[in-house]
Amino acid sequence: MRQEHAEPKDRSAVRSLLRLWPYVKPVRVRLFGAALVAVVASCLGLVIPLVLKWMVDGPVAHRDPGGVWLGALYLLLLGLAEAVLFGVRRSLVARPLAGFEASMRADLYRHLQRLPVAFHDRWPSGQLLSRGTTDLMLLRMFLAFPLTFLLVNATTILVGFVILLFQEWTLGLVLLAPVVPLVIVCSAFESKYAKVARKAQDQVGDLTTVVEESVLGIRIVKGFGRHRSQADAFRTLAQRLRTTELGKARLLAGIWVLITTLPELAIGAALVFGTIEVADGGLSAGTLVAFLSTALALRWPVESIGYLLAMSQESATATERFFEVMDVAEEEDAAPTAGDGTGGDREAGGMVFEGVEFRYPDAEEGSAPVLARIDLRVRPGETMALVGATGSGKTTLTSLVPRLHEATAGRITLDGEDITAMPRARLRELVSVAFEEPTLFSASVGENVLMGAAGAGEEELLRALSVAQADFVHELPLGVDTQVGEQGLSLSGGQRQRLALARAVVGRPRFLVLDDPLSALDVHTEALVEAALRRVLERTTAVVVAHRPSTVMLADRVALLSEGRISAVGTHQELLRTSAEYAWLMSGAGLSAGGDGSTGPRAETPGTETAEDESLGAMAPAEEGSTR
C-alpha cells in the first residue's frame, strides 16, 4: 500500500489555519470573549509596575507605612483579578473547543464513508487514523492556548512598550534594539520548523499503521513466528520518528536561546544605563523600578514566541493534513430521475453489461485494461455464475455493479436503468453483495446482519440466518446479541462467511452479487446453504463468482471470464462440452498441477502462453498487465 506523504505546500501558516474558520465560526463569540478577557488580565499585570513606581516614589520615599500597606493591598487585588480573569478565559473555551474537535472528527468520518474505494485502496489506515485523532487534538490545543496567547502576548508587548517609552524613551529604545534580529530569526525558524513538523506527523501515521496491522494480523504474526521482524519494523519507524522529534527539539532550543538571550542583554543594558541616570539625578528610583518591572513582565510574552510559533506551525500542518483528505472528491451521485426503473423495459430487463471496460486509476499509461469490452446479459430472475482463473477479473467485474469502482467505459443497466443515473443510496438498496472475505464489525451478531437492510426487523433477521445456515448463533452465550469482536475473529471462517451471506439476503434484494460466498464452508454445511440459497435465488437476479462445480450448479447459466473478456456463455453442461478451459477449471486438475510445470489443455493451442496459478494450477492464459 502506498504511503501518502504529501510535500509541504508553499502556503503560510496563517493561510492554512484560516481554513478552519467554518468550524471556528459557531464558537467565535466565546473564543473572542476569552481572548478579550485574557488581554484584560495580561494588561492588569502591566499596572503592577505602575503601582510599584507610586509606592517607591511616594510612601517608601516619604516613610509612610500606611501608604506601603495600601500599595500592597492594590497589588494583591490586581493579582487576584488577573488570576480570576484567566480562570474565566479557560472556562469560556473548554466546552466550545470540545465541540469544535467533535465536529471536525464527525465531518472527517462522514467524508471517509463517501470517498471512493480507490481512495481507501491507496491510503494506509494509520495515516487516516492519525489525522482523525492526533491532528485534531493538536488543533483543539492550538485554539485553546497558542492562538489566544499569540493575540494576548502581541497586545501585551505593544502596550508594554508604549508604557516603557512613556516612562523613559531612551531606555525604551535600548529594549527595542533586539526586535529586528528577532524578526529575522523567527522567520527562518518558521520555514524550517514547518517541514520538520510535517515530516514528524506523517511518521506518526506510519507508526500507527504498523501498530494497527500488527494487532489485526496478530494470528499471522504468531502463527509464522514473525514477532521479531514486526518488532524490528516498529523499532525502525519509532527510531525514525525519534530522530525527527529530536530535530524539532534542536530547532526549538536554538530559537529559545536566541529569544531569551537577546532580550536579557537588552534588559541588562537598560539596567546599567538606568542606574547611571538615577545616580546623576536624571531619573527617579521609582521610575527605574517601574521600568525594569515592566521589562521583566514582558519577558514571558517575548520568550513564548518560539513555543507559540512552533505550536502554530504544527497546527498549520495538522490543518493541511486534515484538508488533504477533506479535499478529495466524494463519490459522484446522480440526481433522481423521473422514471425509477421499477417497471423497466423487459427486453432490457435484468442486469446488462454493455461494452464495459475497467482500468485502475493508478494503472500505467498504455497498459491493458483489467476488463475489456464485457458484453453480458443476466435475464430477470436468472442466476449467472462467473467462472475464470484467479486474476481474470471476476471480483473486479462484480464490484462495478454496486459502483464500488466506476467502469472506465461502457455501461451497466439494472432493469433497463443505467446505474450511473441512480442515486447511490437507491442503487445499493437494489443490489446486495457478499464478498469472499467476510468483514464483520465490533457489534452484535444481529447488528452485523441487519446492516444489510435498513429497517429490517427480527423476523427478517431470523429468516436470513436460516437461509445462510447460521443457526449456530442461537447457541452463542447471548444469541443474536452476542458481540463478535473486532473483525469477527472470535468466529470461525465459515461462521463469518455465513453471517456475511445472511447480511446479503436479509433485505430480499432484487439484485444479488455473491463473490464465492461458500468457499470457507465444509461440504455438509455447503450443501445445506446451497439448498436454502436456491430458494432465494429463484426470486432475484444474481451474479455469483464460482470456483467449484457445486457453486456453479446454483446458476442457470455460466459466463467464462478469461483475460478480462467474456470468452464463453452457456449452461454448465454446454461449456463442459465446448470449452477446454472451462472443463479444465471445473475438473480440479489444476489443484494437483500447480507447481509441476504442466500447462493444461490450453498449452496445446498454438501461439498462447499460460499463467502459473497457485490455486488453479497454470490453466488460464494471461496477458501481461491485463489482470490485477
NURO-399991 format. One record per residue (C-alpha): residue number from 1; residue in one letter; y, x, z. Coordinates in Angstrom, 3 decimals, decimal comma, padded with zeros to 6 digits. Layout:
N
NUM_A_Y_X_Z .
...
***
This chain:
628
1_M_000,000_000,000_000,000 .
2_R_003,349_001,443_-000,967 .
3_Q_005,760_002,318_001,805 .
4_E_009,119_000,632_001,407 .
5_H_011,650_003,336_002,310 .
6_A_014,886_002,442_000,596 .
7_E_017,526_005,086_000,109 .
8_P_020,602_004,507_002,296 .
9_K_023,184_002,593_000,307 .
10_D_026,630_004,057_-000,289 .
11_R_028,187_001,454_001,963 .
12_S_030,340_001,864_005,048 .
13_A_029,067_000,688_008,400 .
14_V_031,838_-001,891_008,529 .
15_R_030,861_-003,442_005,181 .
16_S_027,211_-003,581_006,243 .
17_L_027,993_-005,168_009,602 .
18_L_030,310_-007,754_008,024 .
19_R_027,202_-009,322_006,505 .
20_L_026,335_-010,550_009,995 .
21_W_029,339_-012,883_010,026 .
22_P_027,380_-016,069_009,077 .
23_Y_025,215_-015,515_012,178 .
24_V_028,136_-014,489_014,403 .
25_K_030,368_-017,373_013,301 .
26_P_028,721_-020,068_015,504 .
27_V_029,289_-017,908_018,625 .
28_R_032,597_-016,329_017,592 .
29_V_034,670_-018,171_020,236 .
30_R_032,579_-016,812_023,106 .
31_L_032,483_-013,301_021,613 .
32_F_036,239_-013,190_021,043 .
33_G_036,759_-014,645_024,513 .
34_A_034,517_-011,984_026,027 .
35_A_036,365_-009,243_024,128 .
36_L_039,733_-010,579_025,332 .
37_V_038,506_-010,667_028,940 .
38_A_037,225_-007,072_028,598 .
39_V_040,575_-005,917_027,134 .
40_V_042,456_-007,501_030,053 .
41_A_040,051_-005,894_032,539 .
42_S_040,445_-002,485_030,932 .
43_C_044,226_-002,756_030,815 .
44_L_044,226_-003,655_034,517 .
45_G_042,696_-000,258_035,088 .
46_L_045,775_001,306_033,468 .
47_V_048,009_-000,413_036,035 .
48_I_046,383_001,570_038,834 .
49_P_048,175_004,853_037,881 .
50_L_051,490_002,991_037,923 .
51_V_050,752_001,795_041,462 .
52_L_049,924_005,387_042,414 .
53_K_053,271_006,539_040,999 .
54_W_055,076_003,919_043,124 .
55_M_053,133_004,977_046,204 .
56_V_053,763_008,733_045,751 .
57_D_057,447_008,453_044,868 .
58_G_058,035_005,632_047,381 .
59_P_056,076_005,140_050,610 .
60_V_054,479_008,626_050,618 .
61_A_057,758_010,436_049,878 .
62_H_059,614_008,327_052,445 .
63_R_056,788_008,492_055,037 .
64_D_056,297_004,711_055,079 .
65_P_052,750_003,861_056,363 .
66_G_053,278_000,155_055,738 .
67_G_054,057_000,817_052,090 .
68_V_050,952_003,004_051,782 .
69_W_048,752_000,201_053,160 .
70_L_050,415_-002,272_050,794 .
71_G_049,727_000,035_047,857 .
72_A_046,110_000,371_048,958 .
73_L_045,835_-003,417_049,013 .
74_Y_047,213_-003,574_045,460 .
75_L_044,642_-001,020_044,317 .
76_L_041,810_-002,964_045,978 .
77_L_042,886_-006,212_044,344 .
78_L_043,185_-004,553_040,945 .
79_G_039,685_-003,044_041,305 .
80_L_038,160_-006,369_042,334 .
81_A_039,888_-008,209_039,481 .
82_E_038,606_-005,626_036,991 .
83_A_035,037_-005,970_038,296 .
84_V_035,151_-009,781_038,218 .
85_L_036,506_-009,820_034,652 .
86_F_033,752_-007,517_033,420 .
87_G_031,189_-009,799_035,081 .
88_V_032,733_-012,802_033,318 .
89_R_032,545_-010,936_029,997 .
90_R_028,835_-010,315_030,479 .
91_S_028,126_-013,953_031,311 .
92_L_030,077_-015,093_028,240 .
93_V_027,963_-013,096_025,768 .
94_A_024,449_-013,325_027,262 .
95_R_023,453_-016,816_026,113 .
96_P_025,109_-016,874_022,638 .
97_L_023,679_-013,461_021,718 .
98_A_020,169_-014,571_022,648 .
99_G_020,720_-017,489_020,265 .
100_F_022,093_-015,118_017,607 .
101_E_018,943_-012,983_017,715 .
102_A_016,662_-016,027_017,704 .
103_S_018,496_-017,472_014,692 .
104_M_018,149_-014,271_012,668 .
105_R_014,483_-013,924_013,583 .
106_A_013,774_-017,540_012,629 .
107_D_015,526_-017,079_009,266 .
108_L_013,572_-013,897_008,579 .
109_Y_010,250_-015,562_009,400 .
110_R_011,105_-018,626_007,302 .
111_H_012,123_-016,388_004,403 .
112_L_008,914_-014,343_004,604 .
113_Q_006,876_-017,538_004,228 .
114_R_008,701_-018,332_000,986 .
115_L_008,516_-014,912_-000,642 .
116_P_006,047_-014,344_-003,497 .
117_V_002,612_-012,956_-002,748 .
118_A_003,546_-009,939_-004,879 .
119_F_006,181_-009,024_-002,274 .
120_H_003,638_-009,070_000,549 .
121_D_001,243_-007,010_-001,580 .
122_R_003,873_-004,246_-001,752 .
123_W_005,355_-004,226_001,749 .
124_P_003,462_-002,858_004,770 .
125_S_003,331_-005,444_007,540 .
126_G_004,548_-002,899_010,083 .
127_Q_007,820_-002,481_008,184 .
128_L_008,384_-006,231_008,262 .
129_L_007,414_-006,430_011,918 .
130_S_009,873_-003,693_012,929 .
131_R_012,674_-005,487_011,059 .
132_G_011,958_-008,689_012,955 .
133_T_011,747_-007,039_016,385 .
134_T_013,313_-003,583_016,883 .
135_D_016,109_-004,022_014,339 .
136_L_017,181_-007,434_015,605 .
137_M_017,130_-006,202_019,196 .
138_L_019,480_-003,394_018,120 .
139_L_021,854_-005,907_016,567 .
140_R_021,915_-008,050_019,705 .
141_M_022,668_-004,985_021,820 .
142_F_025,395_-003,941_019,375 .
143_L_027,192_-007,267_019,682 .
144_A_026,770_-007,295_023,454 .
145_F_028,217_-003,834_024,115 .
146_P_029,291_-001,418_021,331 .
147_L_031,164_-003,966_019,192 .
148_T_033,120_-005,287_022,176 .
149_F_033,919_-001,846_023,518 .
150_L_034,959_-000,457_020,160 .
151_L_037,739_-003,035_020,350 .
152_V_038,299_-002,661_024,104 .
153_N_038,396_001,144_024,050 .
154_A_040,617_001,288_020,974 .
155_T_043,070_-001,101_022,673 .
156_T_042,857_000,817_025,950 .
157_I_043,556_004,150_024,210 .
158_L_046,506_002,675_022,319 .
159_V_048,048_001,056_025,421 .
160_G_047,313_004,159_027,493 .
161_F_049,100_006,498_025,106 .
162_V_052,086_004,155_024,948 .
163_I_052,267_004,356_028,771 .
164_L_051,906_008,161_028,660 .
165_L_054,679_008,561_026,094 .
166_F_056,982_006,358_028,156 .
167_Q_056,234_008,364_031,291 .
168_E_056,768_011,791_029,722 .
169_W_056,768_012,008_025,938 .
170_T_056,431_015,816_025,772 .
171_L_053,199_015,781_027,800 .
172_G_052,050_012,760_025,771 .
173_L_052,354_014,804_022,581 .
174_V_050,173_017,503_024,159 .
175_L_047,441_014,916_024,754 .
176_L_047,773_013,645_021,170 .
177_A_047,074_017,090_019,711 .
178_P_043,224_016,634_019,537 .
179_V_043,477_013,355_017,580 .
180_V_043,360_014,895_014,072 .
181_P_040,342_017,178_014,669 .
182_L_038,536_014,320_016,435 .
183_V_039,029_012,012_013,433 .
184_I_037,609_014,673_011,098 .
185_V_034,624_015,327_013,389 .
186_C_033,855_011,622_013,776 .
187_S_033,987_011,052_010,006 .
188_A_031,490_013,858_009,361 .
189_F_029,253_012,635_012,204 .
190_E_029,203_009,075_010,856 .
191_S_027,844_010,017_007,416 .
192_K_025,177_012,386_008,798 .
193_Y_024,026_010,061_011,553 .
194_A_023,654_007,117_009,158 .
195_K_020,975_008,971_007,140 .
196_V_019,048_010,113_010,204 .
197_A_019,215_006,659_011,790 .
198_R_017,785_005,048_008,641 .
199_K_015,001_007,612_008,481 .
200_A_014,058_007,003_012,122 .
201_Q_013,959_003,216_011,750 .
202_D_011,751_003,459_008,653 .
203_Q_009,408_005,788_010,535 .
204_V_009,173_003,258_013,360 .
205_G_007,975_000,774_010,731 .
206_D_005,327_003,245_009,514 .
207_L_004,125_003,811_013,057 .
208_T_003,951_000,068_013,674 .
209_T_001,846_-000,341_010,529 .
210_V_-000,693_002,252_011,707 .
211_V_-000,987_000,628_015,132 .
212_E_-001,420_-002,842_013,633 .
213_E_-004,057_-001,694_011,122 .
214_S_-005,981_000,201_013,792 .
215_V_-006,074_-002,831_016,082 .
216_L_-007,075_-005,274_013,331 .
217_G_-009,637_-002,821_011,957 .
218_I_-010,994_-001,699_015,308 .
219_R_-014,568_-002,659_014,325 .
220_I_-014,398_-000,385_011,275 .
221_V_-012,808_002,411_013,286 .
222_K_-015,518_002,225_015,950 .
223_G_-018,338_001,471_013,532 .
224_F_-017,684_004,620_011,499 .
225_G_-016,541_006,747_014,416 .
226_R_-013,092_007,233_012,896 .
227_H_-011,114_007,064_016,133 .
228_R_-010,245_010,751_015,915 .
229_S_-008,877_010,518_012,374 .
230_Q_-006,880_007,396_013,292 .
231_A_-005,533_009,150_016,357 .
232_D_-004,582_012,130_014,179 .
233_A_-002,778_009,864_011,725 .
234_F_-000,906_008,215_014,591 .
235_R_-000,078_011,581_016,139 .
236_T_001,283_012,883_012,820 .
237_L_003,593_009,888_012,381 .
238_A_004,619_009,987_016,037 .
239_Q_005,437_013,694_015,719 .
240_R_007,481_012,986_012,599 .
241_L_009,413_010,266_014,424 .
242_R_009,909_012,590_017,414 .
243_T_011,394_015,255_015,137 .
244_T_013,782_012,732_013,620 .
245_E_014,809_011,400_017,030 .
246_L_015,469_014,960_018,220 .
247_G_017,667_015,431_015,159 .
248_K_019,602_012,313_016,170 .
249_A_019,914_013,669_019,707 .
250_R_021,273_017,008_018,434 .
251_L_023,891_015,265_016,311 .
252_L_024,911_013,050_019,220 .
253_A_025,000_016,031_021,615 .
254_G_027,170_018,003_019,195 .
255_I_029,793_015,314_018,793 .
256_W_029,675_014,544_022,521 .
257_V_030,503_018,189_023,308 .
258_L_033,480_018,175_020,943 .
259_I_034,746_014,752_022,028 .
260_T_034,515_015,832_025,678 .
261_T_035,874_019,359_025,314 .
262_L_038,981_018,745_023,210 .
263_P_040,479_016,002_025,453 .
264_E_039,626_018,047_028,573 .
265_L_041,522_021,041_027,146 .
266_A_044,448_018,777_026,332 .
267_I_044,466_017,328_029,875 .
268_G_044,323_020,872_031,321 .
269_A_047,263_021,940_029,200 .
270_A_049,214_018,817_030,214 .
271_L_048,470_019,576_033,896 .
272_V_049,846_023,113_033,582 .
273_F_052,989_022,042_031,735 .
274_G_053,496_019,082_034,071 .
275_T_053,173_021,252_037,192 .
276_I_055,788_023,653_035,809 .
277_E_058,139_020,722_035,151 .
278_V_057,647_019,382_038,699 .
279_A_058,355_022,859_040,092 .
280_D_061,540_023,061_038,004 .
281_G_062,587_019,589_039,213 .
282_G_062,454_018,005_035,752 .
283_L_059,593_015,653_036,684 .
284_S_058,736_013,761_039,847 .
285_A_055,423_014,319_041,579 .
286_G_054,636_010,582_041,316 .
287_T_055,175_010,630_037,562 .
288_L_052,824_013,627_037,197 .
289_V_050,171_011,899_039,348 .
290_A_050,504_008,688_037,304 .
291_F_050,413_010,666_034,047 .
292_L_047,265_012,566_034,982 .
293_S_045,614_009,419_036,403 .
294_T_046,300_007,577_033,150 .
295_A_044,941_010,518_031,138 .
296_L_041,800_010,593_033,270 .
297_A_041,412_006,811_032,894 .
298_L_041,363_007,363_029,125 .
299_R_038,531_009,914_029,334 .
300_W_035,737_007,328_029,177 .
301_P_037,214_005,371_026,229 .
302_V_037,606_008,644_024,294 .
303_E_034,295_010,205_025,282 .
304_S_032,387_006,996_024,473 .
305_I_033,485_007,192_020,842 .
306_G_030,426_009,260_019,872 .
307_Y_027,997_006,894_021,568 .
308_L_029,679_003,817_020,116 .
309_L_029,728_005,311_016,621 .
310_A_026,024_006,173_016,905 .
311_M_025,171_002,626_018,015 .
312_S_027,324_001,227_015,207 .
313_Q_025,525_003,328_012,599 .
314_E_022,095_002,319_013,904 .
315_S_023,192_-001,310_013,863 .
316_A_024,557_-000,989_010,327 .
317_T_021,213_000,495_009,264 .
318_A_019,346_-002,327_011,013 .
319_T_021,565_-004,822_009,180 .
320_E_020,770_-003,204_005,825 .
321_R_017,048_-003,252_006,588 .
322_F_017,227_-006,922_007,579 .
323_F_019,057_-007,918_004,416 .
324_E_016,772_-005,803_002,214 .
325_V_014,159_-008,438_002,958 .
326_M_016,525_-011,418_003,018 .
327_D_017,972_-010,451_-000,388 .
328_V_014,568_-010,659_-002,101 .
329_A_014,454_-013,837_-004,159 .
330_E_012,185_-016,560_-002,836 .
331_E_009,590_-018,273_-004,985 .
332_E_011,346_-020,335_-007,600 .
333_D_010,754_-024,030_-007,207 .
334_A_011,024_-026,814_-009,738 .
335_A_013,101_-029,911_-009,271 .
336_P_011,074_-033,139_-009,057 .
337_T_010,613_-034,665_-012,491 .
338_A_010,857_-038,314_-013,463 .
339_G_007,122_-038,575_-014,001 .
340_D_004,935_-037,402_-011,197 .
341_G_001,958_-036,721_-013,386 .
342_T_-000,332_-039,007_-011,458 .
343_G_-001,122_-041,118_-014,474 .
344_G_-001,304_-038,273_-016,929 .
345_D_-002,449_-038,240_-020,491 .
346_R_-006,213_-038,382_-020,166 .
347_E_-006,540_-036,299_-023,312 .
348_A_-004,694_-033,555_-021,469 .
349_G_-006,105_-034,501_-018,053 .
350_G_-007,895_-032,251_-015,638 .
351_M_-006,989_-028,581_-015,313 .
352_V_-005,961_-026,880_-018,559 .
353_F_-005,172_-023,209_-019,212 .
354_E_-003,246_-022,692_-022,472 .
355_G_-002,737_-019,126_-023,678 .
356_V_-002,440_-017,855_-020,117 .
357_E_-001,695_-014,159_-019,630 .
358_F_-001,018_-012,227_-016,467 .
359_R_000,241_-008,754_-015,732 .
360_Y_001,111_-007,469_-012,256 .
361_P_004,840_-006,842_-011,773 .
362_D_004,280_-003,159_-010,952 .
363_A_001,901_-002,537_-013,889 .
364_E_002,725_000,408_-016,129 .
365_E_004,606_-000,478_-019,267 .
366_G_002,281_-000,872_-022,225 .
367_S_-000,861_-001,307_-020,109 .
368_A_-003,295_-004,082_-020,986 .
369_P_-002,786_-007,365_-019,106 .
370_V_-005,234_-008,373_-016,380 .
371_L_-005,698_-011,727_-018,138 .
372_A_-005,189_-012,121_-021,872 .
373_R_-004,997_-015,418_-023,805 .
374_I_-007,002_-017,584_-021,422 .
375_D_-007,711_-020,958_-023,050 .
376_L_-009,856_-023,197_-020,880 .
377_R_-010,055_-026,892_-020,036 .
378_V_-011,686_-028,311_-016,931 .
379_R_-012,146_-032,032_-017,528 .
380_P_-011,122_-034,610_-014,906 .
381_G_-013,796_-034,736_-012,191 .
382_E_-015,606_-031,717_-013,628 .
383_T_-016,595_-028,586_-011,742 .
384_M_-016,207_-025,344_-013,711 .
385_A_-017,840_-022,149_-012,481 .
386_L_-016,110_-018,845_-013,250 .
387_V_-018,577_-016,000_-013,697 .
388_G_-017,873_-012,384_-014,510 .
389_A_-018,364_-008,835_-013,371 .
390_T_-016,308_-007,510_-010,491 .
391_G_-012,798_-006,766_-011,728 .
392_S_-012,959_-009,177_-014,661 .
393_G_-010,005_-011,213_-013,301 .
394_K_-011,706_-014,242_-011,725 .
395_T_-009,773_-014,230_-008,468 .
396_T_-006,526_-013,478_-010,288 .
397_L_-007,066_-016,468_-012,577 .
398_T_-007,715_-018,839_-009,665 .
399_S_-004,613_-017,559_-007,829 .
400_L_-002,457_-018,725_-010,735 .
401_V_-003,364_-022,391_-010,147 .
402_P_-001,548_-022,782_-006,775 .
403_R_001,082_-020,317_-008,095 .
404_L_000,298_-017,561_-005,632 .
405_H_001,073_-015,440_-008,674 .
406_E_003,079_-016,545_-011,701 .
407_A_001,491_-016,446_-015,149 .
408_T_003,225_-013,923_-017,410 .
409_A_002,745_-016,122_-020,463 .
410_G_001,191_-019,452_-021,390 .
411_R_000,964_-022,431_-019,085 .
412_I_-001,359_-024,311_-016,734 .
413_T_-001,346_-028,097_-016,522 .
414_L_-002,848_-030,489_-013,990 .
415_D_-003,488_-033,921_-015,430 .
416_G_-001,057_-033,099_-018,214 .
417_E_001,780_-031,857_-015,997 .
418_D_002,901_-028,230_-016,172 .
419_I_002,543_-026,686_-012,724 .
420_T_005,846_-024,821_-013,144 .
421_A_007,593_-028,212_-013,371 .
422_M_006,210_-029,284_-009,992 .
423_P_007,799_-028,569_-006,615 .
424_R_005,546_-026,060_-004,890 .
425_A_005,059_-028,356_-001,907 .
426_R_003,631_-031,068_-004,148 .
427_L_001,529_-028,595_-006,162 .
428_R_-000,080_-027,269_-003,010 .
429_E_-000,822_-030,780_-001,824 .
430_L_-002,681_-031,411_-005,089 .
431_V_-004,518_-028,069_-005,117 .
432_S_-006,578_-026,838_-002,198 .
433_V_-008,004_-023,330_-002,011 .
434_A_-010,716_-021,426_-000,149 .
435_F_-010,723_-017,660_-000,520 .
436_E_-013,664_-015,289_-000,472 .
437_E_-012,154_-013,513_002,543 .
438_P_-011,576_-016,343_005,045 .
439_T_-008,433_-015,922_007,136 .
440_L_-008,197_-017,681_010,469 .
441_F_-005,247_-017,709_012,837 .
442_S_-004,925_-017,296_016,593 .
443_A_-005,277_-021,019_017,199 .
444_S_-007,964_-023,564_017,936 .
445_V_-010,753_-024,418_015,512 .
446_G_-009,205_-027,818_014,881 .
447_E_-005,730_-026,398_014,209 .
448_N_-007,162_-023,899_011,735 .
449_V_-008,990_-026,585_009,780 .
450_L_-006,131_-029,111_009,844 .
451_M_-003,806_-026,544_008,257 .
452_G_-005,393_-027,724_005,020 .
453_A_-003,785_-031,185_005,195 .
454_A_-000,558_-032,287_006,808 .
455_G_-001,050_-035,434_008,844 .
456_A_-004,843_-035,350_008,839 .
457_G_-006,467_-036,679_011,991 .
458_E_-009,667_-036,320_013,971 .
459_E_-011,711_-038,397_011,529 .
460_E_-010,800_-036,148_008,591 .
461_L_-011,424_-033,072_010,754 .
462_L_-014,951_-034,153_011,687 .
463_R_-015,729_-035,104_008,078 .
464_A_-014,565_-031,693_006,810 .
465_L_-016,614_-029,862_009,429 .
466_S_-019,665_-031,883_008,402 .
467_V_-019,143_-031,103_004,695 .
468_A_-018,830_-027,391_005,461 .
469_Q_-021,900_-027,491_007,734 .
470_A_-019,625_-026,220_010,522 .
471_D_-021,118_-028,405_013,245 .
472_F_-021,608_-025,218_015,274 .
473_V_-018,063_-025,768_016,585 .
474_H_-019,312_-028,599_018,795 .
475_E_-021,414_-026,044_020,693 .
476_L_-018,407_-023,825_021,413 .
477_P_-017,075_-023,897_025,007 .
478_L_-014,195_-026,275_024,198 .
479_G_-015,473_-027,701_020,916 .
480_V_-012,764_-028,040_018,278 .
481_D_-010,190_-026,972_020,893 .
482_T_-011,790_-023,545_021,275 .
483_Q_-009,406_-020,695_020,460 .
484_V_-010,936_-018,496_017,753 .
485_G_-008,796_-015,419_018,473 .
486_E_-006,899_-013,163_016,123 .
487_Q_-008,322_-013,161_012,581 .
488_G_-011,144_-015,356_013,897 .
489_L_-013,132_-012,210_014,703 .
490_S_-014,826_-013,940_017,633 .
491_L_-016,861_-015,827_014,999 .
492_S_-019,402_-014,544_012,515 .
493_G_-018,503_-014,066_008,857 .
494_G_-020,497_-017,149_007,866 .
495_Q_-018,833_-019,266_010,534 .
496_R_-015,368_-018,162_009,427 .
497_Q_-016,247_-018,957_005,830 .
498_R_-017,454_-022,439_006,730 .
499_L_-014,233_-023,152_008,623 .
500_A_-012,226_-021,949_005,622 .
501_L_-014,226_-024,283_003,402 .
502_A_-013,609_-027,158_005,835 .
503_R_-009,895_-026,387_005,654 .
504_A_-010,039_-026,596_001,868 .
505_V_-011,707_-030,026_001,765 .
506_V_-010,101_-031,743_004,779 .
507_G_-007,289_-033,236_002,715 .
508_R_-009,532_-034,666_-000,044 .
509_P_-007,639_-032,661_-002,703 .
510_R_-007,517_-033,778_-006,329 .
511_F_-007,983_-030,161_-007,439 .
512_L_-010,109_-027,607_-005,645 .
513_V_-010,193_-023,844_-006,172 .
514_L_-013,045_-022,048_-004,423 .
515_D_-013,364_-018,260_-004,618 .
516_D_-017,035_-017,550_-003,954 .
517_P_-016,917_-019,731_-000,829 .
518_L_-020,587_-019,325_000,124 .
519_S_-021,001_-015,546_-000,100 .
520_A_-021,347_-014,988_003,667 .
521_L_-023,858_-017,789_004,295 .
522_D_-027,565_-017,384_004,865 .
523_V_-029,934_-019,051_002,407 .
524_H_-030,692_-022,094_004,560 .
525_T_-027,064_-022,792_005,506 .
526_E_-026,012_-022,238_001,903 .
527_A_-028,433_-024,954_000,752 .
528_L_-027,047_-027,419_003,313 .
529_V_-023,417_-026,624_002,414 .
530_E_-024,168_-026,964_-001,306 .
531_A_-025,746_-030,369_-000,782 .
532_A_-022,661_-031,622_001,096 .
533_L_-020,265_-029,881_-001,289 .
534_R_-021,788_-031,622_-004,289 .
535_R_-020,613_-034,929_-002,868 .
536_V_-017,075_-033,556_-002,509 .
537_L_-017,060_-032,075_-006,000 .
538_E_-018,036_-035,445_-007,509 .
539_R_-014,587_-036,765_-006,581 .
540_T_-012,422_-033,773_-007,526 .
541_T_-011,643_-031,395_-010,364 .
542_A_-012,749_-027,951_-009,286 .
543_V_-012,939_-024,310_-010,310 .
544_V_-015,500_-022,250_-008,401 .
545_V_-015,780_-018,471_-008,630 .
546_A_-019,505_-017,760_-008,500 .
547_H_-021,651_-014,663_-008,254 .
548_R_-025,020_-016,257_-007,565 .
549_P_-027,094_-018,741_-009,564 .
550_S_-027,231_-021,097_-006,569 .
551_T_-023,431_-021,402_-006,595 .
552_V_-023,338_-021,762_-010,385 .
553_M_-025,703_-024,720_-010,112 .
554_L_-022,922_-026,653_-008,335 .
555_A_-020,941_-026,650_-011,583 .
556_D_-021,084_-028,913_-014,610 .
557_R_-020,153_-026,056_-016,915 .
558_V_-019,669_-022,304_-016,699 .
559_A_-016,937_-020,050_-018,131 .
560_L_-017,795_-016,377_-018,584 .
561_L_-014,819_-014,076_-017,965 .
562_S_-015,034_-010,624_-019,474 .
563_E_-012,270_-008,014_-019,684 .
564_G_-009,669_-010,607_-018,822 .
565_R_-010,779_-013,058_-021,524 .
566_I_-012,989_-016,137_-021,653 .
567_S_-015,891_-014,933_-023,760 .
568_A_-018,149_-017,983_-023,471 .
569_V_-018,162_-021,548_-022,091 .
570_G_-021,185_-023,797_-021,676 .
571_T_-023,781_-025,039_-019,285 .
572_H_-025,816_-022,616_-017,231 .
573_Q_-028,858_-023,038_-019,462 .
574_E_-026,833_-022,681_-022,672 .
575_L_-025,267_-019,418_-021,554 .
576_L_-028,595_-018,048_-020,408 .
577_R_-029,847_-018,542_-023,977 .
578_T_-026,751_-017,398_-025,875 .
579_S_-025,056_-014,715_-023,745 .
580_A_-026,793_-011,472_-022,884 .
581_E_-024,009_-010,537_-020,451 .
582_Y_-024,303_-013,840_-018,586 .
583_A_-028,098_-013,563_-018,444 .
584_W_-027,728_-010,053_-017,067 .
585_L_-025,234_-011,209_-014,390 .
586_M_-027,469_-014,093_-013,321 .
587_S_-030,686_-012,085_-013,379 .
588_G_-029,698_-009,991_-010,361 .
589_A_-030,965_-006,913_-012,163 .
590_G_-027,590_-005,335_-011,659 .
591_L_-028,228_-005,195_-007,935 .
592_S_-031,035_-002,742_-008,489 .
593_A_-029,434_-000,967_-011,427 .
594_G_-026,276_000,222_-009,686 .
595_G_-026,073_003,965_-009,465 .
596_D_-029,108_004,870_-011,631 .
597_G_-027,099_005,258_-014,793 .
598_S_-028,620_002,268_-016,608 .
599_T_-026,152_000,207_-018,587 .
600_G_-027,960_-003,065_-019,089 .
601_P_-028,292_-005,011_-022,319 .
602_R_-024,593_-004,648_-023,236 .
603_A_-025,141_-000,923_-023,784 .
604_E_-027,201_-001,809_-026,844 .
605_T_-024,155_-003,235_-028,595 .
606_P_-022,597_-000,541_-030,806 .
607_G_-019,055_000,523_-030,035 .
608_T_-018,864_-000,822_-026,485 .
609_E_-018,531_001,018_-023,201 .
610_T_-019,697_-000,154_-019,826 .
611_A_-018,059_-000,032_-016,408 .
612_E_-020,091_001,017_-013,411 .
613_D_-020,002_-001,630_-010,703 .
614_E_-021,391_-001,007_-007,262 .
615_S_-022,424_-004,594_-006,634 .
616_L_-023,440_-005,880_-010,060 .
617_G_-024,613_-002,605_-011,482 .
618_A_-022,898_-001,488_-014,696 .
619_M_-023,021_-004,715_-016,631 .
620_A_-019,550_-005,703_-017,830 .
621_P_-017,626_-003,757_-020,450 .
622_A_-014,283_-002,586_-019,123 .
623_E_-011,127_-001,684_-020,971 .
624_E_-009,078_000,907_-019,121 .
625_G_-006,119_-000,697_-017,376 .
626_S_-007,241_-004,244_-018,177 .
627_T_-008,601_-005,089_-014,751 .
628_R_-007,371_-004,721_-011,266 .
***
